[in-house]
Every structure is written in structure tokens, then in C-alpha cells.
């Protein structure tokens, strides 16, 4: 059953990410030891899949759906607005660690497009002008962040 | 509790249930979840407790009903009264009026937009009445987390039939005869696939359910896994019996947490009931099933990549042959089918291949579930017989285009598919007609586009997707998709060159022929079909710096018509970058240098005023020149 041991890799990475919020260097080393493969191989798998992050995530997670249905209903305009408001490009975390902005390919709730998910809560048919309120509602520190 | 007689269990389940009980069923699909349906469920439970109705009224969270546009959906059974857009505030009225007094709450009924008539029963709503929901229909009746609900609707009877009345060869013969083709995209004959794998002699064989539904805008597989997971499991056990597999995997996208949860619960329950594991239903057949959560890579939907991913590697595709049926997971023969394909299997066994093959067209049998999304009135999942026309799906089931706009195209097959123009609305849909039109069935995404959608931008969108998702193994795909994307981006910015049209075509051909897997081989399809059917839009962008759909940001301006503006300050207040100036009751002006083209001004300008317009091409230039002149003065 030796070749099947490696089959646990993605499962273990999911576990590590759930526990720590990201994949730390220590987690990579521990998993490599456990599966008797090199750290380089684990690292290669981590960077291949979008679901794993090597960086710690922000306190609040803002996810924008970029599926086709959301795209034709104006998701790119929402992305512009999110990036402008948070002052970071998609995929990054604000320097104060408050927000992580990410885009996903489709969350499959197309009737509500464009969709912004803030900390697991779905906001449907979002308009560019509503973006700022959505974020301020989650964390009042946002305004301070903007002033800085 | 290990069971040996499924028929008896069904009787027991049905007899144990109070038939006089009223059931409030609430759709619990991801779409309705996003609308907040769980709060509605809680409100019903509380209200029923408060009114002391617990013994006579039950609440059931079911799988996706498909009519996502109108969620949260509530159906009162057994009467089948259909309420839509139900909020927490509506709950007391439904309990008091409908559940207790057996009256209808008029304002929650669905109204036919054409006839304005209120419709009481689910099956009479045009969205449903034109469908043929043989796979998807049970979703609304059963609680996916309770195996007894599935058993009550004849669940696992096909499995019992197969195990005790049919040989493996007979099963394969039946599936072959039904004409079932894989619902994952390529449309390979399922029975034939099974036969090839069965013929391989090997000590171990594996079975995989591909639930890595990656096409953006397509979510039918997820809804089946979430809403009727046992139909997929039953199909897989039957497949395992036919092929001789002893172990199986369901590879689910990590983006589908509810599907992962429901399928995991379903497997546990099936194991408890003796439907998975050692000697299933007391027979000599044993089969074990695991859930494997993906990690976010579109390419892992390709079967050889998917297997690499289960093995704990990067999801790189490999050369075929050897096909997975010969050398698959860990080197052993492996059969892979998609979720919807597996869900078709129990139905074919129960009703027979002859019954099944009567549905559909000559080359494509049965039904197909499409995810009808985009600029359409009735967004949702629709199950229709193969051979139905696009027009019927879009206008009769889908209720036409949003805001009475003009239909432009429908995109099928996700990033591997193409755009089909209005001239082809009467095309009967099956595997072969779509391929002939330059698109493909894919897993069943159907994205409707209207006059406001720019087809060059759509092509750019898909190439952005594929260049990001290309695994990088084949150079033509890795670099070619990137170049296609960059050329398309340039065109949407008004920097296209006349030679780009030929460049795109040549490059598309190279990527198609020089790539190993389906991702690269089909990635140029969105470019090729838009070039074929919407060449004029490319030409407008390149030669006249004009976006006919008024969508490409770099080619349009927002402009406040001085003769229409009433100076209400609304747009000024809503502009996120302070690009609008003006006083109350005076004409407002947009500073084109500052404007980021977010469209907020157009959005907030009152419908009675409609002072904000978008312009492109010549007209845009005229306005800019005029403003320049005025500033110089």
C-alpha cells in the first residue's frame, strides 16, 4: 500500500490550512516527514492548487465570484471597486491584516450575480456603489484604513 | 442496521410515516442558502412549535428545486402549494393561512409574467411544466441527509435488481442499449467505457465519480450531490458491480462545501444500512467509497489530472493511451464518469433501456440538466430532453431575456465551448449539433448574453480563465492561451491591429493541435466561435475603436446630457472618485480624466430623468473634442 500513502497529501494540506489559516513552512516540513517525500514536492503541490495559501489570511475574507454569469452581469466593475476601496489587488491582504480579497471562478449561485461573499455571508446583485458600505459594515476600521 | 431486503425496508419506511402529516419543504440548495433559507427553516420550526403543531406538521430541508431566481422556495406538501421569495416575515402567515386553514397566501404565489396569472402548484409554473425532470425531480421531495427519504422514492431498488437478478454483462448490455453518453463533456458511450474496463484483467479496479465541476456558471452536478447524493452513490455501486471494482472515489471541488458535507453523510448512512462495504445487501459483492476534496485547479476535471490529484500530485494530465480503463489510478484499471452520468444509471436499470432510449434524439439519449444563467429572467437548473431547441429553453422555460433586452448569444460548454448566435436559436440541442456549431455540450452550462454583452470581452474573459488554469505542461497551451489573452485584451482597449484577426486564428489552431489534454485542445473555442459569428464586433474594436455593446471600459465614456440633467446631486454623491461636479438644480458634468467608469452615475440617475448615457467610437470622440474646446475657452 506504499504508493497510496502519498494519496493523503492533499487531505493533510487541507487539514493544515483549516487549522492555521494557511500552509506554514513548519506544516510543509511535518507533512513531508510524515509521507516520506521531500519538502520540495510538498511545496510544489501547495503552489499548484489555488486552494492553498502560503501567506496568513486577513481577519475578514472578501470573496468575489468571477464566474461567467457574474462576469456578464458586471463583476469586473465590482472588482475595480473592491480593489480601489481596499487599496490592494485581488489575492492580497491589507497591510493591517484586516481584509483578504480573493476572486473565485464560480460559487454557483448565479441567480444572485454579481456576488460578494464577506466572511461567509452572501451578498447578491451587488452594485459598485454598494461595495464600500458592505465592507464598512464588517469592520469600521476600514475608514481609518482609508485615511491613512 | 444491515438490511437485505430493500423492498421491505421501503414499506417499513412508508408505513412508519404519518400520511396525514403536512410537510413544509424548504429548498436548501446553495442558491437558496445564499438567500438565507436556513433562517426561514428556523422560523418555520419555531412557529410550528409555538402553535403546538409539531405532531401534525413537519419541516424538511430538501435539495435544490432548480428555480434559483425565485428563492427561497417553499412547497407545502402533499398539496404541492408553491411559494416563492419567502422571507422570515412570511412564515407566520404561511403557517396560519395555509398549514392550519388550508388557504392560499396570494402574495407569495408565482405570477406568470405574461398572463399575470397567479399559479398555485409547482408543476404548473411554466419554468417547471416544460421540463422533463427524471433525474432532478426527486431533489425537491427528499431530505438529502436522510437515506430513508431516498428509499421511500424507490431508492436502491435498482441496486437490488442488479445484485440479485442480473449478471455484470447484462448490466453493461443494458447501459449500452440505453445509449447513455457521458455527461461530463465529451459524450463517450458509458456502457462501452464500462465494457473496456471490465475486459481488463487486474487484481484491483477503481471507480471514480468526477464531481470537479469547474466550468464557471455551471452547477448541476453540485446540486445533484447536494440534493440527491444517494442517486449518485447507487449509480456508482451498480457501475462497480458491472466493472468489478472494489473501491471508489468521489472527487468533489473544494468550492462546494455543502456538497462535500451531504455526500459524506450519505456515504456514512449507506454504509450503516449495508449498502456499502462488505457483502452489500447480503450478496457476495463488496464495495467501498471515499470522498476526495479537491484543492482548486480547473485542470483536475480532466480525468488523468484528476487521478494524479488523488495520488497526491500536481494535477498534470498525461498522454492517452493508455486510457484510465487500462492503466488508471495507481496503475490499475479505472473507470471515471461524471456525477450526472452516475445519477442516470439507477433510472435506466429501474425503467429499462427501452424506456430510456425513447427520450432524446437519435445520437443523444435521455435528458440533460442545464444551468441556465446570465441575462435570463428565470435563472436556474433545467432538465430537458435532448433535442429541445435553444429557443424553447431560453424563452419558454427561461422566460426570456432580462429587462426585455435583445438576445445576442448563448455560451455553452464553459471555457471549452463557444458562443451560439441568435440565428441558431432553433438548433435542437444534443452532443453532435453543438459540436457542429463550434461549441460543445460540456457539462451543461448555458450562459445567456444580451445586447449589452461584448463578445470580444467574453472571449477575453474565457482566455483569461484558461491561461490562468493551464497547468503549464504543454508549451502551446501555456504560452498560446496567454498570447491569445493578451491580444484580446489589447483589442478591448482599442489597441488592436488589423493583423490581429489572422494572428488569433493561427494561434488558436496551434494551441488546439499542440496540446495534450482537453483544456488546451478546446481553450481557443470561445475565440474561434466569436470570430466566426461576431467578426463585426472585433472589426468595430480594431478599426473604429468602438465597442458596440458599450461594455469595454477603455472604449466608452459616461456622459451627462445637459438638456436632460435636473441637477438632483444624486450621481454626484454616489460617484466613488468625485469625478462629477455641479450645483443643485444645475447641470452636472463628469470629469473624464477622473472618471473610472464604474457606472454608478448611470445606475442612480432616476428612470424619469435618464440623463446619463454611454458613448463609444465617433460620438465619444465628438463629445471629448467639444469638452476640450469648452475648457480652452
Boltz contact constraints between the chains, C-beta under 6 A:
constraints:
  - contact:
      token1: [A, 3]
      token2: [B, 330]
      max_distance: 6.0
  - contact:
      token1: [A, 6]
      token2: [B, 312]
      max_distance: 6.0
  - contact:
      token1: [A, 7]
      token2: [B, 311]
      max_distance: 6.0
  - contact:
      token1: [A, 7]
      token2: [B, 312]
      max_distance: 6.0
  - contact:
      token1: [A, 9]
      token2: [B, 312]
      max_distance: 6.0
  - contact:
      token1: [A, 10]
      token2: [B, 295]
      max_distance: 6.0
  - contact:
      token1: [A, 45]
      token2: [B, 314]
      max_distance: 6.0
  - contact:
      token1: [A, 48]
      token2: [B, 314]
      max_distance: 6.0
  - contact:
      token1: [A, 49]
      token2: [B, 295]
      max_distance: 6.0
  - contact:
      token1: [A, 49]
      token2: [B, 296]
      max_distance: 6.0
  - contact:
      token1: [A, 49]
      token2: [B, 297]
      max_distance: 6.0
  - contact:
      token1: [A, 50]
      token2: [B, 296]
      max_distance: 6.0
  - contact:
      token1: [A, 51]
      token2: [B, 254]
      max_distance: 6.0
  - contact:
      token1: [A, 51]
      token2: [B, 295]
      max_distance: 6.0
  - contact:
      token1: [A, 51]
      token2: [B, 296]
      max_distance: 6.0
  - contact:
      token1: [A, 67]
      token2: [B, 216]
      max_distance: 6.0
  - contact:
      token1: [A, 67]
      token2: [B, 217]
      max_distance: 6.0
  - contact:
      token1: [A, 68]
      token2: [B, 216]
      max_distance: 6.0
  - contact:
      token1: [A, 68]
      token2: [B, 217]
      max_distance: 6.0
  - contact:
      token1: [A, 68]
      token2: [B, 447]
      max_distance: 6.0
  - contact:
      token1: [A, 69]
      token2: [B, 217]
      max_distance: 6.0
  - contact:
      token1: [A, 69]
      token2: [B, 373]
      max_distance: 6.0
  - contact:
      token1: [A, 69]
      token2: [B, 374]
      max_distance: 6.0
  - contact:
      token1: [A, 69]
      token2: [B, 447]
      max_distance: 6.0
  - contact:
      token1: [A, 71]
      token2: [B, 461]
      max_distance: 6.0
  - contact:
      token1: [A, 72]
      token2: [B, 374]
      max_distance: 6.0
  - contact:
      token1: [A, 72]
      token2: [B, 449]
      max_distance: 6.0
  - contact:
      token1: [A, 72]
      token2: [B, 453]
      max_distance: 6.0
  - contact:
      token1: [A, 77]
      token2: [B, 598]
      max_distance: 6.0
  - contact:
      token1: [A, 105]
      token2: [B, 216]
      max_distance: 6.0
  - contact:
      token1: [A, 106]
      token2: [B, 216]
      max_distance: 6.0
  - contact:
      token1: [A, 106]
      token2: [B, 217]
      max_distance: 6.0
  - contact:
      token1: [A, 108]
      token2: [B, 30]
      max_distance: 6.0
  - contact:
      token1: [A, 108]
      token2: [B, 219]
      max_distance: 6.0
  - contact:
      token1: [A, 108]
      token2: [B, 222]
      max_distance: 6.0
  - contact:
      token1: [A, 109]
      token2: [B, 30]
      max_distance: 6.0
  - contact:
      token1: [A, 109]
      token2: [B, 31]
      max_distance: 6.0
  - contact:
      token1: [A, 109]
      token2: [B, 34]
      max_distance: 6.0
  - contact:
      token1: [A, 110]
      token2: [B, 217]
      max_distance: 6.0
  - contact:
      token1: [A, 110]
      token2: [B, 373]
      max_distance: 6.0
  - contact:
      token1: [A, 110]
      token2: [B, 379]
      max_distance: 6.0
  - contact:
      token1: [A, 111]
      token2: [B, 31]
      max_distance: 6.0
  - contact:
      token1: [A, 111]
      token2: [B, 68]
      max_distance: 6.0
  - contact:
      token1: [A, 111]
      token2: [B, 69]
      max_distance: 6.0
  - contact:
      token1: [A, 111]
      token2: [B, 379]
      max_distance: 6.0
  - contact:
      token1: [A, 112]
      token2: [B, 34]
      max_distance: 6.0
  - contact:
      token1: [A, 122]
      token2: [B, 34]
      max_distance: 6.0
  - contact:
      token1: [A, 127]
      token2: [B, 603]
      max_distance: 6.0
  - contact:
      token1: [A, 128]
      token2: [B, 598]
      max_distance: 6.0
  - contact:
      token1: [A, 128]
      token2: [B, 600]
      max_distance: 6.0
  - contact:
      token1: [A, 129]
      token2: [B, 574]
      max_distance: 6.0
  - contact:
      token1: [A, 129]
      token2: [B, 600]
      max_distance: 6.0
